[in-house]
């Protein structure tokens, strides 16, 4: 019985810590997960997608057609590079009629999108909000079970 409890506890820890370790390792390697908030890149990248960007990507390696992240005021924008000019990168959202103009230079460039998964961002956001509650319930249930709270009298 003790072996079963130990195995269940180990699995619970892996389920709780695994995603955090994975995100931490990715962040250390220079990758960042972003949730798409607007429809400017639809239909290619729908609202709610999870986009992973290489934040250590060099500005000089960007080419026409790449999807990049750049700082615009207080927020970040994810748009496709429409043209590479001497002044900087001209960008455009796939769903937009006109380009943004030259919006990006080495100063406000943040990274290149490596891949995206449609709607996974919505799930990740839901889990982020639910995680503290689910974690507290899991800890309570495991503690109760480990302390013998589930045994009947007699």
Backbone as ProteinMPNN parsed JSONL, in Angstrom:
{"seq_chain_A": "XXXXXXXXXXXXXXXXXXXXXXXXXXXXXXXXXXXXXXXXXXXXXXXXXXXXXXXXXXXXXXXXXXXXXXXXXXXXXXXXXXXXXXXXXXXXXXXXXXXXXXXXXXXXXXXXXXXXXXXXXXXXXXXXXXXXXXXXXXXXXXXXXXXXXXXXXX", "coords_chain_A": {"N_chain_A": [[0.825, -1.202, 0.0], [1.998, 1.207, 0.717], [3.787, 1.607, -1.37], [2.069, 2.098, -3.526], [0.922, 4.526, -2.705], [3.199, 6.135, -2.737], [3.854, 6.056, -5.46], [1.572, 7.28, -6.59], [1.754, 9.809, -5.433], [4.177, 10.665, -6.569], [3.448, 10.784, -9.285], [1.492, 12.778, -9.147], [3.085, 14.976, -8.397], [4.697, 15.167, -10.698], [2.765, 15.794, -12.635], [1.99, 18.277, -11.708], [4.398, 19.766, -11.551], [5.713, 19.295, -13.969], [4.744, 20.776, -16.381], [5.497, 23.367, -15.551], [8.291, 23.139, -15.3], [8.932, 22.577, -17.959], [8.107, 24.953, -19.263], [9.83, 26.725, -17.964], [12.361, 25.768, -18.786], [12.181, 26.22, -21.536], [11.987, 28.992, -21.555], [14.493, 29.694, -20.493], [16.034, 28.878, -22.628], [15.446, 30.816, -24.416], [12.952, 30.973, -25.567], [9.538, 31.998, -25.818], [6.186, 31.707, -24.835], [3.238, 32.91, -26.249], [-0.036, 34.249, -26.119], [-2.353, 34.689, -28.622], [-4.074, 37.634, -29.097], [-5.542, 39.255, -30.837], [-7.298, 39.523, -34.011], [-5.671, 40.08, -36.189], [-3.908, 38.453, -37.579], [-5.405, 36.483, -38.676], [-6.677, 34.34, -41.326], [-4.667, 32.576, -40.767], [-3.373, 32.525, -38.201], [-5.386, 32.116, -35.687], [-7.364, 34.009, -33.255], [-6.659, 33.335, -29.875], [-4.784, 31.403, -30.278], [-1.749, 29.671, -29.403], [1.338, 30.966, -29.604], [4.734, 30.359, -30.19], [7.708, 31.979, -29.673], [11.025, 32.706, -30.739], [12.999, 34.407, -28.805], [15.626, 35.069, -28.792], [16.455, 35.336, -31.302], [18.262, 36.792, -33.937], [18.052, 40.151, -35.123], [19.076, 40.749, -37.645], [18.697, 38.396, -39.052], [16.153, 38.226, -39.985], [13.668, 37.779, -42.481], [11.682, 38.628, -45.397], [8.324, 37.669, -45.067], [8.618, 36.29, -42.684], [7.157, 35.829, -39.447], [6.963, 38.084, -36.907], [7.65, 39.387, -33.581], [7.135, 42.502, -32.165], [7.775, 45.428, -30.197], [5.301, 47.767, -29.421], [4.581, 50.652, -28.214], [3.122, 50.173, -25.106], [2.456, 47.56, -25.527], [2.86, 44.346, -27.235], [3.241, 43.316, -30.62], [2.27, 40.968, -33.106], [3.105, 40.41, -36.259], [3.397, 39.846, -39.821], [6.42, 40.083, -41.724], [6.528, 42.311, -44.253], [8.183, 43.724, -45.903], [11.715, 44.172, -46.122], [13.668, 46.82, -45.381], [16.113, 49.502, -45.665], [15.526, 51.287, -43.663], [14.168, 49.795, -41.82], [11.971, 47.135, -40.721], [9.084, 46.528, -42.55], [5.844, 45.851, -41.665], [2.838, 43.774, -41.6], [-0.384, 42.797, -40.703], [-1.894, 39.691, -41.495], [-4.655, 39.766, -41.939], [-5.141, 42.403, -42.371], [-5.695, 45.253, -44.514], [-3.846, 47.227, -45.265], [-0.308, 47.948, -44.934], [1.637, 48.233, -41.892], [3.472, 50.13, -42.161], [6.906, 51.135, -41.781], [7.681, 49.69, -38.98], [9.399, 48.423, -37.314], [12.578, 48.247, -35.913], [15.956, 47.419, -34.968], [15.791, 48.226, -32.359], [13.158, 47.9, -31.277], [12.499, 45.336, -31.941], [11.595, 42.057, -30.993], [11.429, 39.231, -31.349], [11.154, 36.138, -33.328], [8.4, 34.305, -34.548], [8.191, 30.891, -34.092], [6.554, 28.63, -34.156], [3.018, 27.9, -34.055], [0.009, 26.978, -32.313], [-3.248, 26.493, -33.032], [-5.852, 27.737, -30.976], [-4.812, 26.635, -28.614], [-3.846, 28.471, -26.86], [-6.12, 29.522, -25.621], [-6.864, 27.343, -24.064], [-4.594, 27.158, -22.437], [-4.736, 29.589, -21.067], [-7.123, 29.231, -19.663], [-6.345, 27.072, -18.035], [-4.353, 28.323, -16.578], [-5.806, 30.066, -15.012], [-7.338, 28.259, -13.607], [-5.49, 26.639, -12.361], [-4.393, 27.362, -9.689], [-6.605, 26.822, -7.979], [-7.241, 24.131, -8.585], [-4.809, 22.983, -7.874], [-4.725, 23.474, -5.091], [-6.921, 21.952, -4.227], [-6.059, 19.398, -5.028], [-3.741, 19.074, -3.431], [-4.93, 19.129, -0.873], [-6.613, 16.834, -1.04], [-4.697, 14.796, -1.51], [-3.149, 15.032, 0.836], [-5.075, 14.413, 2.783], [-5.642, 11.774, 2.063], [-3.115, 10.561, 2.311], [-2.716, 10.787, 5.025], [-4.462, 8.996, 6.008], [-7.15, 9.584, 6.031], [-9.101, 8.503, 4.448], [-9.811, 6.008, 5.355], [-12.119, 3.688, 6.647], [-13.95, 3.269, 9.762], [-13.553, 0.598, 11.993]], "CA_chain_A": [[0.0, 0.0, 0.0], [2.888, 2.362, 0.78], [4.342, 1.782, -2.705], [1.023, 2.72, -4.341], [0.832, 5.93, -2.286], [4.406, 6.81, -3.214], [3.723, 6.197, -6.91], [0.535, 8.287, -6.862], [2.318, 11.103, -5.045], [5.172, 11.021, -7.584], [2.715, 11.167, -10.498], [0.868, 14.077, -8.872], [4.142, 15.984, -8.463], [5.084, 15.328, -12.102], [1.693, 16.514, -13.323], [1.989, 19.666, -11.244], [5.668, 20.449, -11.806], [6.171, 19.074, -15.342], [4.541, 21.933, -17.266], [6.285, 24.512, -15.073], [9.683, 22.884, -15.669], [9.017, 22.699, -19.409], [8.057, 26.383, -19.571], [11.06, 27.332, -17.461], [13.473, 25.375, -19.657], [12.002, 26.95, -22.794], [12.3, 30.408, -21.296], [15.95, 29.786, -20.377], [16.59, 28.69, -23.967], [15.12, 31.985, -25.217], [11.628, 30.867, -26.185], [8.446, 32.53, -25.011], [4.845, 31.369, -25.318], [2.367, 34.082, -26.278], [-1.416, 33.967, -26.501], [-2.787, 35.649, -29.639], [-5.2, 38.396, -28.557], [-6.332, 39.959, -31.859], [-7.511, 38.787, -35.248], [-4.918, 40.672, -37.296], [-3.174, 37.426, -38.323], [-6.334, 35.448, -39.155], [-7.061, 33.053, -40.742], [-3.475, 31.742, -40.505], [-3.195, 32.383, -36.751], [-6.624, 32.626, -35.085], [-7.389, 34.494, -31.873], [-6.621, 32.236, -28.915], [-3.685, 30.482, -30.575], [-0.529, 29.782, -28.609], [2.477, 31.148, -30.5], [6.025, 30.258, -29.515], [8.653, 32.858, -30.355], [12.442, 32.659, -30.383], [13.314, 35.773, -28.392], [17.064, 35.287, -28.958], [16.681, 35.41, -32.741], [18.902, 38.046, -34.312], [17.316, 41.067, -36.003], [19.641, 40.647, -38.991], [18.319, 37.143, -39.716], [14.739, 38.293, -40.368], [13.426, 37.876, -43.914], [10.308, 38.858, -45.826], [7.48, 36.498, -44.837], [8.715, 35.85, -41.285], [6.222, 36.423, -38.489], [7.81, 38.596, -35.829], [7.087, 40.078, -32.423], [7.812, 43.774, -31.918], [7.199, 46.283, -29.164], [4.579, 48.942, -29.923], [4.095, 51.304, -26.998], [3.114, 49.286, -23.934], [2.117, 46.192, -25.918], [3.64, 43.677, -28.271], [2.464, 43.015, -31.818], [2.739, 39.846, -33.913], [2.726, 40.615, -37.656], [4.302, 39.288, -40.833], [7.313, 41.044, -42.377], [6.074, 42.577, -45.614], [9.37, 44.156, -46.646], [12.913, 44.505, -45.351], [14.236, 48.022, -45.993], [17.234, 50.056, -44.906], [14.979, 51.977, -42.493], [13.683, 48.796, -40.868], [11.054, 46.11, -41.214], [7.702, 46.937, -42.782], [5.031, 44.707, -41.255], [1.414, 43.802, -41.941], [-1.19, 41.676, -40.248], [-2.452, 38.984, -42.651], [-6.053, 40.158, -42.128], [-5.21, 43.85, -42.592], [-5.609, 45.69, -45.91], [-2.643, 48.035, -45.478], [0.831, 47.633, -44.067], [1.814, 49.087, -40.721], [4.597, 51.002, -42.43], [8.125, 50.636, -41.137], [7.384, 49.723, -37.548], [10.346, 47.661, -36.513], [14.026, 48.356, -36.067], [16.606, 46.559, -33.963], [15.454, 48.712, -31.01], [11.891, 47.381, -30.746], [12.336, 43.941, -32.356], [11.647, 41.156, -29.834], [11.682, 37.839, -31.704], [10.488, 35.54, -34.49], [7.495, 33.205, -34.216], [8.721, 29.626, -34.589], [5.369, 27.846, -34.491], [1.808, 28.248, -33.297], [-1.006, 25.93, -32.233], [-4.548, 27.16, -32.909], [-6.734, 27.605, -29.808], [-4.132, 26.129, -27.418], [-3.714, 29.606, -25.949], [-7.345, 29.596, -24.816], [-6.77, 26.281, -23.061], [-3.534, 27.524, -21.491], [-5.251, 30.675, -20.223], [-8.082, 28.607, -18.75], [-5.595, 26.294, -17.044], [-3.639, 29.263, -15.706], [-6.775, 30.581, -14.041], [-7.844, 27.148, -12.81], [-4.381, 25.935, -11.717], [-4.293, 27.524, -8.227], [-7.72, 26.145, -7.308], [-7.056, 22.689, -8.757], [-3.646, 22.601, -7.074], [-5.099, 23.459, -3.672], [-7.793, 20.788, -4.013], [-5.218, 18.209, -5.148], [-2.909, 18.982, -2.224], [-5.815, 18.758, 0.232], [-7.026, 15.438, -1.198], [-3.532, 13.928, -1.296], [-2.8, 15.084, 2.256], [-6.102, 13.647, 3.506], [-5.48, 10.353, 1.752], [-1.837, 10.095, 2.874], [-2.846, 10.74, 6.489], [-5.407, 7.95, 6.379], [-8.502, 10.117, 6.171], [-10.052, 7.753, 3.642], [-10.098, 4.691, 5.941], [-13.338, 3.578, 7.449], [-13.769, 2.796, 11.138], [-14.083, -0.722, 12.236]], "C_chain_A": [[0.866, 1.261, 0.0], [3.484, 2.652, -0.599], [3.339, 2.469, -3.629], [0.902, 4.202, -3.999], [2.021, 6.725, -2.808], [4.315, 7.051, -4.72], [2.704, 7.275, -7.267], [1.046, 9.683, -6.527], [3.342, 11.58, -6.078], [4.493, 11.48, -8.871], [2.066, 12.538, -10.316], [1.898, 15.2, -8.956], [4.578, 16.232, -9.907], [4.033, 16.102, -12.887], [1.672, 17.989, -12.946], [3.244, 20.409, -11.683], [6.132, 20.343, -13.256], [5.974, 20.263, -16.262], [5.356, 23.157, -16.848], [7.757, 24.354, -15.445], [9.89, 23.055, -17.17], [9.012, 24.166, -19.836], [9.337, 27.086, -19.134], [12.254, 27.02, -18.342], [13.387, 26.108, -20.993], [12.377, 28.407, -22.658], [13.819, 30.615, -21.186], [16.626, 29.663, -21.739], [16.237, 29.851, -24.904], [13.782, 31.931, -25.919], [10.569, 31.401, -25.236], [7.12, 32.16, -25.662], [3.953, 32.598, -25.181], [0.971, 33.663, -26.724], [-1.884, 35.071, -27.441], [-4.092, 36.3, -29.19], [-6.072, 39.057, -29.62], [-6.411, 39.122, -33.132], [-6.7, 39.288, -36.427], [-4.136, 39.649, -38.114], [-4.084, 36.296, -38.807], [-6.362, 35.447, -40.68], [-5.868, 32.167, -40.376], [-3.276, 31.477, -39.02], [-4.43, 32.969, -36.074], [-6.436, 33.152, -33.663], [-7.427, 33.279, -30.95], [-5.542, 31.214, -29.198], [-2.551, 30.695, -29.583], [0.625, 29.852, -29.601], [3.749, 31.069, -29.673], [7.035, 31.041, -30.337], [10.059, 32.653, -29.816], [12.864, 34.095, -30.084], [14.819, 36.069, -28.452], [17.45, 35.367, -30.435], [17.285, 36.777, -33.085], [18.082, 38.855, -35.301], [17.781, 40.918, -37.451], [19.247, 39.39, -39.742], [16.883, 37.156, -40.236], [14.604, 38.527, -41.871], [11.957, 38.178, -44.186], [9.524, 37.555, -45.648], [7.551, 35.955, -43.423], [7.63, 36.525, -40.452], [7.044, 36.812, -37.275], [6.975, 39.183, -34.695], [7.865, 41.386, -32.284], [7.043, 44.568, -30.878], [6.547, 47.485, -29.823], [3.939, 49.616, -28.721], [4.216, 50.357, -25.82], [2.882, 47.822, -24.295], [3.08, 45.619, -26.939], [2.702, 43.289, -29.407], [3.122, 41.847, -32.548], [2.211, 40.056, -35.331], [3.783, 40.011, -38.565], [5.163, 40.41, -41.421], [6.907, 41.129, -43.846], [7.255, 42.984, -46.497], [10.501, 44.438, -45.665], [13.567, 45.674, -46.077], [15.429, 48.493, -45.165], [16.762, 50.763, -43.644], [14.526, 50.997, -41.413], [12.764, 47.793, -41.53], [9.656, 46.69, -41.363], [6.839, 45.706, -42.519], [3.571, 44.894, -41.655], [0.751, 42.581, -41.323], [-1.829, 41.015, -41.457], [-3.884, 39.416, -42.954], [-6.214, 41.643, -42.444], [-5.05, 44.18, -44.072], [-4.284, 46.398, -46.198], [-1.52, 47.578, -44.552], [0.839, 48.587, -42.88], [2.818, 50.195, -41.01], [5.84, 50.38, -41.805], [7.934, 50.795, -39.636], [8.513, 49.181, -36.697], [11.785, 47.934, -36.913], [14.645, 47.438, -35.019], [16.229, 46.974, -32.54], [14.174, 48.108, -30.441], [11.573, 45.953, -31.216], [12.495, 43.034, -31.135], [11.928, 39.705, -30.197], [10.903, 37.395, -32.927], [9.618, 34.379, -34.026], [8.013, 31.941, -34.898], [7.581, 28.697, -34.996], [4.2, 28.337, -33.659], [0.856, 27.056, -33.33], [-2.353, 26.629, -32.037], [-5.299, 26.75, -31.639], [-6.064, 27.048, -28.547], [-3.934, 27.244, -26.398], [-4.932, 29.774, -25.06], [-7.321, 28.548, -23.716], [-5.728, 26.63, -22.004], [-4.004, 28.616, -20.541], [-6.26, 30.136, -19.213], [-7.391, 27.817, -17.66], [-4.875, 27.208, -16.061], [-4.57, 29.795, -14.624], [-7.259, 29.491, -13.101], [-6.758, 26.499, -11.955], [-4.301, 26.138, -10.202], [-5.391, 26.785, -7.468], [-7.54, 24.635, -7.387], [-5.875, 22.198, -7.927], [-3.973, 22.513, -5.596], [-5.976, 22.256, -3.349], [-6.974, 19.508, -4.061], [-4.355, 18.014, -3.912], [-3.754, 18.55, -1.033], [-6.207, 17.285, 0.151], [-5.869, 14.473, -0.963], [-3.141, 13.886, 0.175], [-3.785, 14.259, 3.079], [-5.914, 12.155, 3.294], [-4.216, 9.792, 2.395], [-1.912, 9.966, 4.394], [-3.9, 9.729, 6.938], [-6.826, 8.418, 6.537], [-9.536, 9.331, 5.396], [-10.414, 6.405, 4.225], [-11.373, 4.727, 6.748], [-13.026, 3.082, 8.846], [-14.236, 1.352, 11.218], [-13.135, -1.755, 11.967]], "O_chain_A": [[0.52, 2.259, -0.632], [3.669, 3.814, -0.959], [3.716, 3.328, -4.426], [0.792, 5.04, -4.893], [1.866, 7.856, -3.268], [4.661, 8.131, -5.199], [2.951, 8.094, -8.152], [0.79, 10.632, -7.268], [3.373, 12.761, -6.424], [4.92, 12.461, -9.48], [2.089, 13.363, -11.229], [1.62, 16.257, -9.522], [4.803, 17.377, -10.298], [4.366, 16.961, -13.704], [1.369, 18.846, -13.777], [3.165, 21.551, -12.136], [6.87, 21.207, -13.73], [6.937, 20.727, -16.873], [5.848, 23.898, -17.699], [8.401, 25.318, -15.858], [10.899, 23.61, -17.604], [9.818, 24.575, -20.671], [9.862, 27.939, -19.849], [13.071, 27.898, -18.619], [14.402, 26.565, -21.521], [13.009, 28.985, -23.543], [14.361, 31.584, -21.716], [17.669, 30.273, -21.976], [16.676, 29.872, -26.054], [13.504, 32.762, -26.784], [10.683, 31.276, -24.016], [6.95, 32.282, -26.875], [3.919, 33.243, -24.132], [0.822, 32.818, -27.606], [-1.821, 36.252, -27.099], [-5.085, 35.619, -28.935], [-7.225, 39.39, -29.345], [-5.684, 38.143, -33.299], [-7.013, 38.95, -37.568], [-3.737, 39.948, -39.239], [-3.602, 35.272, -39.291], [-6.089, 36.486, -41.281], [-6.041, 31.124, -39.745], [-3.038, 30.338, -38.617], [-4.52, 34.185, -35.901], [-5.485, 32.794, -32.968], [-8.142, 32.312, -31.213], [-5.39, 30.253, -28.445], [-2.414, 31.77, -28.999], [0.862, 28.906, -30.351], [3.832, 31.642, -28.587], [7.2, 30.807, -31.534], [10.267, 32.454, -28.619], [13.062, 34.897, -30.997], [15.236, 37.197, -28.192], [18.631, 35.454, -30.771], [16.843, 37.801, -32.563], [17.483, 38.295, -36.219], [16.969, 40.958, -38.375], [19.441, 39.318, -40.956], [16.446, 36.191, -40.864], [15.313, 39.345, -42.458], [11.102, 38.005, -43.318], [9.99, 36.481, -46.026], [6.648, 35.236, -42.993], [7.239, 37.659, -40.727], [7.734, 35.98, -36.685], [5.778, 39.435, -34.833], [9.096, 41.387, -32.285], [5.836, 44.405, -30.703], [7.147, 48.144, -30.672], [2.877, 49.199, -28.261], [5.286, 49.803, -25.565], [3.088, 46.938, -23.463], [3.98, 46.296, -27.436], [1.531, 42.976, -29.19], [4.347, 41.739, -32.606], [1.016, 39.9, -35.581], [4.9, 39.707, -38.144], [4.7, 41.538, -41.594], [6.943, 40.138, -44.576], [7.317, 42.637, -47.677], [10.277, 44.879, -44.538], [13.973, 45.552, -47.233], [15.714, 47.947, -44.099], [17.5, 50.837, -42.661], [14.505, 51.336, -40.23], [12.781, 47.624, -42.749], [9.109, 47.27, -40.424], [7.081, 44.642, -43.088], [3.128, 45.991, -41.995], [1.269, 41.468, -41.412], [-2.269, 41.714, -42.369], [-4.285, 39.43, -44.117], [-7.318, 42.09, -42.753], [-4.353, 43.473, -44.8], [-3.678, 46.191, -47.249], [-1.748, 46.92, -43.537], [0.146, 49.605, -42.868], [2.997, 51.099, -40.194], [5.815, 49.234, -41.356], [8.017, 51.9, -39.098], [8.579, 49.448, -35.497], [12.155, 47.862, -38.085], [13.933, 46.763, -34.274], [16.333, 46.169, -31.614], [14.107, 47.831, -29.244], [10.501, 45.427, -30.921], [13.414, 43.216, -30.337], [12.599, 39.005, -29.438], [10.107, 38.146, -33.49], [10.046, 33.565, -33.207], [8.243, 31.916, -36.107], [7.634, 28.057, -36.046], [4.365, 29.083, -32.694], [0.891, 26.238, -34.249], [-2.581, 27.276, -31.014], [-5.365, 25.573, -31.288], [-6.706, 26.997, -27.497], [-3.862, 26.98, -25.197], [-4.807, 30.125, -23.887], [-7.707, 28.819, -22.579], [-5.954, 26.422, -20.812], [-3.706, 28.576, -19.347], [-6.254, 30.534, -18.048], [-7.789, 27.874, -16.496], [-4.793, 26.915, -14.868], [-4.174, 29.953, -13.469], [-7.558, 29.756, -11.937], [-7.062, 25.879, -10.936], [-4.152, 25.152, -9.48], [-5.129, 26.187, -6.424], [-7.669, 23.937, -6.381], [-5.933, 21.116, -7.343], [-3.544, 21.578, -4.919], [-5.795, 21.613, -2.315], [-7.165, 18.621, -3.229], [-4.251, 16.9, -3.4], [-3.333, 17.69, -0.26], [-6.144, 16.568, 1.15], [-6.034, 13.451, -0.297], [-2.835, 12.818, 0.705], [-3.385, 13.499, 3.962], [-6.015, 11.367, 4.235], [-4.228, 8.694, 2.952], [-1.236, 9.119, 4.978], [-4.192, 9.626, 8.13], [-7.642, 7.709, 7.127], [-10.732, 9.471, 5.65], [-11.249, 5.704, 3.654], [-11.655, 5.699, 7.448], [-11.951, 2.534, 9.087], [-15.209, 0.961, 10.572], [-13.445, -2.935, 12.13]]}, "name": "protein", "num_of_chains": 1, "seq": "XXXXXXXXXXXXXXXXXXXXXXXXXXXXXXXXXXXXXXXXXXXXXXXXXXXXXXXXXXXXXXXXXXXXXXXXXXXXXXXXXXXXXXXXXXXXXXXXXXXXXXXXXXXXXXXXXXXXXXXXXXXXXXXXXXXXXXXXXXXXXXXXXXXXXXXXXX"}
